[in-house]
């Protein structure tokens, strides 16, 4: 059984969230002119090149002990991040990260349903509080809740599966193996979308509204800058986050991921002037409180 190291796990998770909180804000620079699918494909190519270089130099190994389970865990992880990146073009990053970080709530629900975990009324009340907070965060200002508004929460559910799988399915796997698998699968998803929308193009709206519907768009200098920055930032962030999950219980580590809301919202305000409304801030508080209760009661 892999030993847990809570303090080191927390430091890894917070550092990973800081890196991801900054680099994810860069999507604003390309969402109006480029394509989600092209971005994911190029990012994967750059990131895989970096990882391959590190491997060739002998600093790490990409040999998986349980290839199927590594693939399955990272399929859910990649699917969650594909939805997450898709939402960044349409919703403020603070809203997207808050919806995404309902994952600890889903970790509890899935653990009860599929892993035989026993949960008392306190944790179920925390689940209800967390979902209420999530709805407050993603609720549009015009009061009309659409499927798009709920997509960050769906991403959170997918991410919860990968979080459980990190220790349940992939204990003892190398951190770089997990990072490589996640990036490769996400890149493959991007490549499929890119080919489909390039061979069978659709009329994409102007601006950020066309982020999901564009196929190939010739990358300019800004696109390449964001791709490289995202590739490096995601490798660093995912490595640290994966290591955090390997060193700590998923319910304990998940609470530290809430720092992503703070980091992402801070950089969104600093770089783009994005702010959240009073209801959204109250909802964030409910989500954090919910996750804290779940984590503490899971010890």
RODO-2510 file (C-alpha; in nm, 4 decimals, decimal comma):
residues 299
     n   res          X          Y          Z
     1     x     0,0000     0,0000     0,0000
     2     x     0,1458     0,3345    -0,1034
     3     x     0,2236     0,5565     0,1948
     4     x     0,0328     0,8834     0,2217
     5     x     0,2219     1,2087     0,2879
     6     x    -0,0443     1,4779     0,3408
     7     x     0,1842     1,7847     0,3635
     8     x     0,3838     1,7046     0,0515
     9     x     0,0611     1,6117    -0,1243
    10     x    -0,0854     1,9530    -0,0386
    11     x     0,2234     2,1390    -0,1604
    12     x     0,2204     1,9486    -0,4895
    13     x    -0,1498     2,0142    -0,5404
    14     x    -0,1309     2,3876    -0,4630
    15     x     0,1684     2,4338    -0,6921
    16     x    -0,0063     2,2458    -0,9699
    17     x    -0,3201     2,4570    -0,9308
    18     x    -0,1146     2,7786    -0,9478
    19     x     0,0440     2,6694    -1,2761
    20     x    -0,2864     2,5617    -1,4294
    21     x    -0,4705     2,8691    -1,3009
    22     x    -0,2330     3,0957    -1,4912
    23     x    -0,1941     2,9029    -1,8165
    24     x    -0,5665     2,8295    -1,8493
    25     x    -0,6304     3,2039    -1,8613
    26     x    -0,4310     3,2217    -2,1833
    27     x    -0,7140     3,0479    -2,3730
    28     x    -0,8824     3,3885    -2,4045
    29     x    -0,6049     3,4899    -2,6465
    30     x    -0,6949     3,2213    -2,9025
    31     x    -1,0619     3,1343    -2,8495
    32     x    -1,1899     3,4073    -3,0844
    33     x    -0,9780     3,3087    -3,3847
    34     x    -0,8583     2,9505    -3,3413
    35     x    -1,0133     2,6089    -3,2779
    36     x    -1,0431     2,3960    -2,9645
    37     x    -0,9532     2,0893    -3,1682
    38     x    -0,6466     2,2444    -3,3327
    39     x    -0,5321     2,3794    -2,9973
    40     x    -0,5565     2,0411    -2,8256
    41     x    -0,3776     1,8670    -3,1135
    42     x    -0,0883     2,1142    -3,1262
    43     x    -0,0572     2,1247    -2,7489
    44     x    -0,0328     1,7465    -2,7353
    45     x     0,2344     1,7397    -3,0074
    46     x     0,4482     1,9940    -2,8210
    47     x     0,3933     1,8305    -2,4807
    48     x     0,4642     1,4791    -2,6095
    49     x     0,7819     1,6110    -2,7717
    50     x     0,8957     1,7499    -2,4364
    51     x     0,8122     1,4280    -2,2518
    52     x     0,9791     1,2154    -2,5218
    53     x     1,2965     1,4231    -2,4894
    54     x     1,2976     1,3790    -2,1122
    55     x     1,2480     1,0040    -2,1594
    56     x     1,5243     0,9687    -2,4202
    57     x     1,7651     1,1501    -2,1892
    58     x     1,6945     0,8796    -1,9322
    59     x     1,5249     1,0928    -1,6685
    60     x     1,2027     0,8917    -1,6677
    61     x     1,0275     0,5866    -1,8094
    62     x     0,6964     0,5614    -1,9892
    63     x     0,6426     0,1932    -1,9119
    64     x     0,3002     0,1413    -1,7511
    65     x     0,2431    -0,1445    -1,5061
    66     x    -0,1295    -0,1655    -1,5843
    67     x    -0,1750    -0,0153    -1,9345
    68     x    -0,5507    -0,0703    -1,9497
    69     x    -0,6201     0,1013    -1,6182
    70     x    -0,3820     0,3851    -1,7007
    71     x    -0,5709     0,4349    -2,0262
    72     x    -0,9118     0,4197    -1,8587
    73     x    -0,8215     0,6649    -1,5813
    74     x    -0,6734     0,9110    -1,8269
    75     x    -0,9585     0,8741    -2,0740
    76     x    -1,1922     1,0166    -1,8117
    77     x    -0,9336     1,2783    -1,7177
    78     x    -0,8899     1,3849    -2,0805
    79     x    -1,2658     1,3926    -2,1434
    80     x    -1,3123     1,6143    -1,8382
    81     x    -1,0448     1,8571    -1,9555
    82     x    -1,1821     1,8634    -2,3106
    83     x    -1,5176     1,9810    -2,1753
    84     x    -1,3375     2,2224    -1,9422
    85     x    -1,1359     2,3856    -2,2214
    86     x    -1,4442     2,4042    -2,4388
    87     x    -1,6252     2,6019    -2,1698
    88     x    -1,3432     2,8546    -2,1240
    89     x    -1,4401     3,0343    -2,4456
    90     x    -1,7983     3,0955    -2,3322
    91     x    -1,7947     3,1343    -1,9555
    92     x    -1,5744     3,3284    -1,7102
    93     x    -1,2893     3,1091    -1,5913
    94     x    -1,3997     3,1496    -1,2291
    95     x    -1,7361     2,9984    -1,3210
    96     x    -1,5785     2,7144    -1,5191
    97     x    -1,3295     2,6202    -1,2481
    98     x    -1,5966     2,6358    -0,9780
    99     x    -1,8240     2,4007    -1,1713
   100     x    -1,5304     2,1756    -1,2521
   101     x    -1,4317     2,1568    -0,8863
   102     x    -1,7585     2,0007    -0,7837
   103     x    -1,5484     1,6871    -0,8393
   104     x    -1,5092     1,6089    -0,4646
   105     x    -1,8875     1,5933    -0,4373
   106     x    -1,8966     1,3374    -0,7170
   107     x    -1,6029     1,1492    -0,5616
   108     x    -1,8210     1,0906    -0,2557
   109     x    -2,1310     0,9974    -0,4570
   110     x    -1,9442     0,7532    -0,6821
   111     x    -1,7575     0,6053    -0,3853
   112     x    -2,0893     0,5350    -0,2134
   113     x    -2,2547     0,3940    -0,5260
   114     x    -1,9693     0,1839    -0,6627
   115     x    -1,7075     0,1339    -0,3900
   116     x    -1,9232     0,0527    -0,0880
   117     x    -1,8334     0,3666     0,1073
   118     x    -2,0689     0,4487     0,3960
   119     x    -2,1724     0,8142     0,4243
   120     x    -2,3773     0,9676     0,7019
   121     x    -2,6283     1,2551     0,6914
   122     x    -2,3585     1,5208     0,7413
   123     x    -2,1813     1,4344     0,4185
   124     x    -2,5080     1,4068     0,2271
   125     x    -2,6026     1,7532     0,3505
   126     x    -2,2617     1,8676     0,2273
   127     x    -2,3422     1,7197    -0,1153
   128     x    -2,6706     1,9133    -0,1273
   129     x    -2,4905     2,2312    -0,0213
   130     x    -2,2243     2,1806    -0,2867
   131     x    -2,4745     2,1299    -0,5665
   132     x    -2,6704     2,4360    -0,4553
   133     x    -2,3469     2,6344    -0,4630
   134     x    -2,2600     2,5018    -0,8080
   135     x    -2,5956     2,6152    -0,9447
   136     x    -2,5406     2,9608    -0,7956
   137     x    -2,2029     2,9840    -0,9668
   138     x    -2,3107     2,8705    -1,3131
   139     x    -2,6510     3,0452    -1,3109
   140     x    -2,6461     3,3030    -1,5932
   141     x    -2,7111     3,6691    -1,5170
   142     x    -3,0219     3,6668    -1,7357
   143     x    -3,1658     3,3835    -1,5249
   144     x    -3,1849     3,1346    -1,8124
   145     x    -3,0026     2,8138    -1,7255
   146     x    -2,8920     2,6224    -2,0373
   147     x    -2,7086     2,2976    -2,1004
   148     x    -2,3929     2,4981    -2,1685
   149     x    -2,4084     2,6481    -1,8197
   150     x    -2,4121     2,2971    -1,6699
   151     x    -2,1188     2,1618    -1,8721
   152     x    -1,8518     2,2598    -1,6128
   153     x    -2,0384     2,0453    -1,3579
   154     x    -2,0444     1,7556    -1,6057
   155     x    -1,6677     1,7994    -1,6438
   156     x    -1,6417     1,7800    -1,2654
   157     x    -1,8217     1,4448    -1,2666
   158     x    -1,5825     1,3043    -1,5264
   159     x    -1,2848     1,4366    -1,3344
   160     x    -1,4098     1,2719    -1,0153
   161     x    -1,3903     0,9317    -1,1837
   162     x    -1,0296     0,9951    -1,2829
   163     x    -0,9487     1,1165    -0,9305
   164     x    -1,0787     0,7938    -0,7789
   165     x    -0,8978     0,5936    -1,0451
   166     x    -0,5624     0,7552    -0,9692
   167     x    -0,5243     0,5563    -0,6479
   168     x    -0,7766     0,2742    -0,7020
   169     x    -0,6606     0,1721    -1,0495
   170     x    -0,3154     0,3224    -1,0922
   171     x    -0,1356     0,2917    -0,7582
   172     x     0,2376     0,2672    -0,8151
   173     x     0,2302     0,4027    -1,1701
   174     x     0,4932     0,6610    -1,2605
   175     x     0,3830     1,0238    -1,2529
   176     x     0,5213     1,0866    -1,6005
   177     x     0,3395     0,7798    -1,7342
   178     x     0,0112     0,9229    -1,6095
   179     x     0,0870     1,2684    -1,7491
   180     x     0,1878     1,1299    -2,0875
   181     x    -0,1254     0,9157    -2,1118
   182     x    -0,3537     1,2082    -2,0257
   183     x    -0,1907     1,4416    -2,2780
   184     x    -0,1799     1,1774    -2,5529
   185     x    -0,5463     1,0830    -2,5120
   186     x    -0,6576     1,4466    -2,5008
   187     x    -0,4482     1,5146    -2,8115
   188     x    -0,6073     1,2183    -2,9890
   189     x    -0,9526     1,3542    -2,9043
   190     x    -0,8478     1,6901    -3,0460
   191     x    -0,7104     1,5290    -3,3628
   192     x    -1,0364     1,3412    -3,4251
   193     x    -1,2394     1,6605    -3,3891
   194     x    -0,9932     1,8505    -3,6073
   195     x    -1,0119     1,5954    -3,8894
   196     x    -1,3909     1,5739    -3,8774
   197     x    -1,4449     1,9505    -3,8821
   198     x    -1,1810     2,0045    -4,1493
   199     x    -1,3089     1,7341    -4,3842
   200     x    -1,6730     1,8142    -4,3123
   201     x    -1,6646     2,1824    -4,2120
   202     x    -1,9581     2,3647    -4,0612
   203     x    -2,0290     2,7363    -4,0631
   204     x    -1,8654     2,8618    -3,7436
   205     x    -1,9848     3,1844    -3,5796
   206     x    -1,7421     3,4724    -3,5493
   207     x    -1,5445     3,5191    -3,2299
   208     x    -1,5387     3,2879    -2,9290
   209     x    -1,8736     3,1370    -3,0298
   210     x    -1,6925     2,9473    -3,3067
   211     x    -1,4293     2,7934    -3,0757
   212     x    -1,5947     2,4495    -3,0812
   213     x    -1,7035     2,4527    -3,4459
   214     x    -1,3870     2,5463    -3,6318
   215     x    -1,1635     2,2897    -3,7953
   216     x    -0,8151     2,3765    -3,9141
   217     x    -0,7149     2,7402    -3,8802
   218     x    -0,3596     2,8372    -3,9764
   219     x    -0,1877     2,9018    -3,6409
   220     x    -0,0366     3,2466    -3,5937
   221     x     0,2328     3,3601    -3,3490
   222     x    -0,0206     3,4096    -3,0693
   223     x    -0,1561     3,0589    -3,1145
   224     x     0,1905     2,9085    -3,0989
   225     x     0,2717     3,1095    -2,7866
   226     x    -0,0403     2,9859    -2,6092
   227     x     0,0162     2,6274    -2,7288
   228     x     0,3733     2,6164    -2,5972
   229     x     0,2860     2,7944    -2,2708
   230     x    -0,0073     2,5591    -2,2179
   231     x     0,2016     2,2522    -2,3008
   232     x     0,4697     2,3433    -2,0486
   233     x     0,2208     2,4651    -1,7893
   234     x    -0,0001     2,1588    -1,8224
   235     x     0,2952     1,9191    -1,7923
   236     x     0,4118     2,0936    -1,4750
   237     x     0,0588     2,1292    -1,3360
   238     x    -0,0591     1,7775    -1,4144
   239     x     0,2654     1,6233    -1,2891
   240     x     0,2278     1,8039    -0,9581
   241     x    -0,1438     1,7301    -0,9312
   242     x    -0,1018     1,3629    -1,0172
   243     x     0,1765     1,3381    -0,7621
   244     x    -0,0504     1,5038    -0,5086
   245     x    -0,3156     1,2369    -0,5627
   246     x    -0,0564     0,9625    -0,5391
   247     x     0,0666     1,0948    -0,2039
   248     x    -0,2721     1,1625    -0,0444
   249     x    -0,6237     1,0264    -0,0159
   250     x    -0,8428     1,1570    -0,2997
   251     x    -1,0918     1,3174    -0,0611
   252     x    -0,8109     1,4992     0,1223
   253     x    -0,6299     1,6109    -0,1923
   254     x    -0,9461     1,7297    -0,3646
   255     x    -1,0022     2,0070    -0,1117
   256     x    -0,6657     2,1601    -0,2020
   257     x    -0,7789     2,1812    -0,5627
   258     x    -1,0186     2,4573    -0,4614
   259     x    -0,7181     2,6884    -0,4701
   260     x    -0,7623     2,6687    -0,8484
   261     x    -1,0694     2,8924    -0,8139
   262     x    -0,8618     3,1533    -0,6314
   263     x    -0,5645     3,1373    -0,8685
   264     x    -0,7755     3,1287    -1,1863
   265     x    -1,0067     3,4090    -1,0728
   266     x    -0,7123     3,6235    -0,9642
   267     x    -0,5345     3,5895    -1,2983
   268     x    -0,8650     3,6417    -1,4851
   269     x    -0,9110     3,9702    -1,2974
   270     x    -0,5464     4,0719    -1,3387
   271     x    -0,5191     3,9889    -1,7105
   272     x    -0,8690     4,0370    -1,8491
   273     x    -1,0682     4,2274    -1,5869
   274     x    -1,3128     3,9389    -1,5388
   275     x    -1,5148     3,9539    -1,2190
   276     x    -1,7865     3,7388    -1,0626
   277     x    -2,1191     3,8496    -0,9190
   278     x    -2,2277     3,8292    -0,5561
   279     x    -2,4343     3,5135    -0,6131
   280     x    -2,1376     3,3398    -0,7760
   281     x    -1,9073     3,4274    -0,4858
   282     x    -2,1648     3,2945    -0,2403
   283     x    -2,1896     2,9770    -0,4475
   284     x    -1,8106     2,9370    -0,4443
   285     x    -1,8213     2,9605    -0,0660
   286     x    -2,0844     2,6856    -0,0552
   287     x    -1,8757     2,4607    -0,2818
   288     x    -1,5621     2,5093    -0,0733
   289     x    -1,7511     2,4495     0,2506
   290     x    -1,9126     2,1407     0,1045
   291     x    -1,5804     1,9982    -0,0096
   292     x    -1,4196     2,0783     0,3250
   293     x    -1,6919     1,8907     0,5137
   294     x    -1,6637     1,5920     0,2803
   295     x    -1,2860     1,5853     0,3155
   296     x    -1,2886     1,6146     0,6937
   297     x    -1,5593     1,3521     0,7353
   298     x    -1,3697     1,1189     0,5007
   299     x    -1,0642     1,0967     0,7273
***
